[in-house]
Amino acid sequence: MLFLGLLLILATAAFTALAIVGNLSGGPDHAVSVLGHHIATLGPLGIFCSGLALALLFCLGLAIVAGGATHHRRRTARLHRTRGPGHVAPPPPAR
């Protein structure tokens, strides 16, 4: 989950940065293009709504990362409680 959340955060940030850098020309309608590919032509309301959607995806990525980190921390603490701090894992069985 941690990897998936980080991937979502990075993808959202990269898409937003590329969309802003590639579309600095103004006007009533903005042609949104990323890496030379035309995606859509949006007005001010469409740009605002797409910004909201990207912000929600970014927050979802943050929530996934936080949940994965919490799960990992609880699982590690539970293993330390049950096995003890000096526990060494047994060697794998011989074949």
N, C-alpha and C positions, 0 to 999 in steps of 0.2 A: 504494500500500500504506500509505503514511503517513496519508493521509486516512481510509482504511478502519479502520486501527487506532485513530486518534483518535475516530472515530465510535463504534466499539465501546466504548471506554473511557468516553466521555461518556454513552452510552446506559445502560451498566451502572451508572455512578455515579448518574445521574438516577433510574433505576428503584429502586435501593437506597434513595436518600434519600426518594423519595416513598413507598415501602413502609414505611419506618421512621416517618416523620412521620405518615402516615395511620393507623397501627396501633399506637398507644401504649397502648391498653387491654390489660390482661393477661387471663389466664384459661387453662384447660387447652387449649382449642382457639382458635386465632387465625383470624379471618376476614380474609384478606389482600385489601385493596382499594387500587387505584391510580386516582386522579382520579375517584373515585366509582363505579368499576366493580369488582364483586366478582370476584376471580380464583379464589380457592380458600380452603378451610378446612383449616388445617394444625395438627398437633400439634407438640410440641417437636422430635421427630426430623425431621419434614418441614421445619420452619423451619431446622434445622441443615443439612440436605442442600441446601436451596435457597440458603442462604448459601454453602455450598461451591461450588455451581454458579456463582453470581454471581462469586465470587472467582476461579474458573478462567477465566471469560469475561473478567474484568478483566485477568488475567495474560496471556491470549491476545492481548488488545488491546495490552498493553505489548510483547509479543514481536513483534507485527506492526510496531509503531512503530519499535522498535529495529532490526529487519531492514530496514525501508524507509530509515531514516536511514543505516545502514551501506552499503546498496546505492547510495544517492545520493552518499555521501562517496567511495566507491571509483570510481564512474563519473566524478565530477568530477575526481578525481585522475588517472584514466587519460586524460581529455580534455586536461588540462593537460600531461601528459607527452608526448602525441603531437602536440599543436598548438603547445605552447610558451605561456608566460605572457602574451606580448604579442600573441597571435593575434587578429585581427579577422575576424569572419565575412564572407564575400563577400556583396555585395548580391544580392537575388533577381533572377532573369533577367527582362528586359523582355518584355512581351507584345506 
